Amino acid sequence: MIDKKTLKFLKQLSSNNSKEWLDENRSDYNFAKDDVLNMTQTLINMVAEFDLGIAKADLNPKKCITRLNRDLRFSKDKTPYKTDYYIVLNQNGKNSPSAFYYVHIQPNNCFVGGGVYNPQPAELKKIRNEINASFDDWNKIIHNKDFQTKFPCGIHNSGILVRSPRGFEDDNPAMEFLKMKGFYTQEPITDKELQSNRILAKIVDYFKSVKPLVDFINLAIEE
């Protein structure tokens, strides 16, 4: 669970996004970071019980959460800090191209899911080829009753091509997915749920449901 003080800190940070304010509230920042790290470690332990890739990865929770500092080098927005945390459980590390499980923590905008958001061209091509070659398996995953119950909006994407990707005919039965530039699930959770003693079990339940998608994508990428 996440402490209400963590959500309060993030909400206040969004209204006071400056180094001066953060310096004055350093203890609240440290509390929030430790709170998220504790949740991350617990999730690593729980996911390792059903995902061998995560179990073997020996993940460090400090390397599974996003940093609060923003990269301002190429951004017009010069506010120094993010106002959210992402917990990313990726068997090959947070910044690898592999599919992953994630939790987004932000006041009034928390959600959970798994997959890949914006794969690079080489990985995207491999995923598309695997969907095309194993479309029956893909359909079994996304039409599974448990998957559809947990993720009623189905597969999300980070963009869609206007035309068919190179190498695929327009009438390809998988074209709806072949045009996608990302493949992930996303389901909202409320701030109240996030503070509940039952949230860890609920998140892990979502992760179990999305594991077949994570496995499918990772198999494609690793081939």
N, C-alpha and C positions, 0 to 999 in steps of 0.2 A: 504494500500500500504506500501511497504518497501522503506525506503530512500536509495539512492545510497551510502550514507556514511556508511550504515550498511554493504552492500555487499563489499565495499572497505575495511572496517575493517576486515571482515572475510578473504578476499583474502590476505591482508597483514599479518594477523595472521598465515596463512598457511605457509608463508615464514619466519616467525619470531616467531616460537612457543617456547617462553621462558617466564619465569616469569619476567625477567628483561625488556623485550620488552613490555609486557603487563603493567607493572608498569609505564613505561614511556608513555604509551598510554591509561591510565586509563579513561580519559575523553571520548575517542572514544569508549571504551568498554561500558561505562555507557550509552552513546547515543544509541549504537546498542541494548543493552538489553532493554532499555526503548521503543525503536522503535518496537521491537518484542512484548513486553508486550502490547503496545497500539493496535497492530494488533490483538493480541490474545483476548483482551477484546472485541473488536468490533466483532470478529468472534463468541465469546461466545454469545453475544447479538443477533446476526443474526441467529445462529443455534437454539437458544432457541425458536425462533418463529415457528419452524416446528418440533422440536424434544423435546417432553415433558420430556424425561429422562435428557437431558442437562438442560432444564429449571428448573427442580426440584433440580438439583445437586448444584446449586449456586457455580459454579466453580470459584476458585481464579486463575487469569491468571499467577501468579507467580509459581503456582503448575502445570501449564499446559505446561511449556516449559522445555526443557532439560538444565541442567547445563553445563557451558562451561568447568569446571574442569573435567579431566578424572580420572577414578579410575585406579591407576597404580599398585595396589597390586599384580595382577596376570598377568600383561601384559609385554611382552618383549619390546613393544614400550613405551618409557619413556617420550615422548613429553607430556607436562602437560595439554594441552588444546585441546578440540574438535574445529573443524573449521566450525561448522555448528550449526544450531538450529532446533529442532523439536518442532512444536506446536502440542500438543496432546489433543484432546477434548474427554474425556472418562467420561461417566456419573457416574462412580464409582471411579474416580481418575486415574491419569496418570499411576500408577503402578499396577492397578488391572488387572485381566485377561480378562475383558470385551472388546468387540470390540469398536473401536474408529474411529474418524476422525483425519486426520493429514495433516500438511503442513511441508515439508522439505525445509529449507532455507540454501543454500550454493551456492556461485558463480558458475555459469555454471552447476549446478546440483540441480535445484529446482524441486520439484514435489509434487503432492497432491493425496490423496486417502483415503481409509478407510478399516477397517476389523481388523484382528488379524495377527500378524507377526509370533510369535513363541510360541503358546500356550503350557502350561505344559500338561503332559500326561493325567491328569484327565479331563481337559477342552477339549483337542484334541479328546479324546474318545467320549465325549458328542456331539461335533460338527459332528464327523463322523457318529454317530448313528442318529443324526437329518437329515443329508444329505441323509442317507440311507432310513430313514422312510418317509421323505418328499421330495423325489427327484423331483417330479413334481413341487413343490413350488420352489425348488432350481433352476430348469431349467427356470422357469418363471422369476426369478430374473436376472440370468446371460444372458438370451436371450432377455430380454427386449430391445426394440429398443433404448431407451434413454440411458440405461446402456451401450450398445455396442457402441453407438456413443461417449459417454464420455470416455469410457475405452476400446478402440479397442483391447488391448492385453488381456482383460478378467481378470481372477483370477490369481494372482501371488502367489508364495509359498516360504517358507523358506527352502525347501527341499522336496524330494520325496522318498518314500520307494521303494526298489527294488522289494519286494514281497508284496502281498496283506496283509493288516493289519489283525491281529488275529481276527477271528470271522466273516470274510467276504469271500465269494467264489470268485474265480478268474474271473468268468463271470458276476459279479455284474455290472449292467449298470452304476453305479455311480463310478466305480473303479478309473477312471481318477482323481477324486477329493478325494476319500477315501485314496489314497496313499499320498496325500499332507500333509505336516506338518504345513502349514500356509495358510491363506485365506485372501487375501487383494488385493486392486486395487492400481495402481500407474500410474499416468499420468504426463509427464513433463510439466513444465511451464518455460518460459524463464526469464532471469533476467529483460529484458525490460518489460515483462508482469507484473512481481512482483512489479515494480515501477509505474505501471499504476493506475490511479484512478478507473479503472474498475475491478481491480483484486479481490477485496473483493466479488463482485457480482459473478464473475466467480468461485471463490473457493467455495462459498456457493452453486452454481449451481452443482458443482461436488459432494458436500456433500449430496445434495438432491437426486442425482442419486444413490449414494452408500448407502443411508439410509436403503433400504430394505435388503441389505447384512448385515449391522451392526445389524439390528433388528433380522434377522434370527439367526445369531451367538449368540447374547445375549440371545435369547429365549432358544437356546440349552444349553448354559452354566448355565442358571438360573434354569433349570428344575431339 
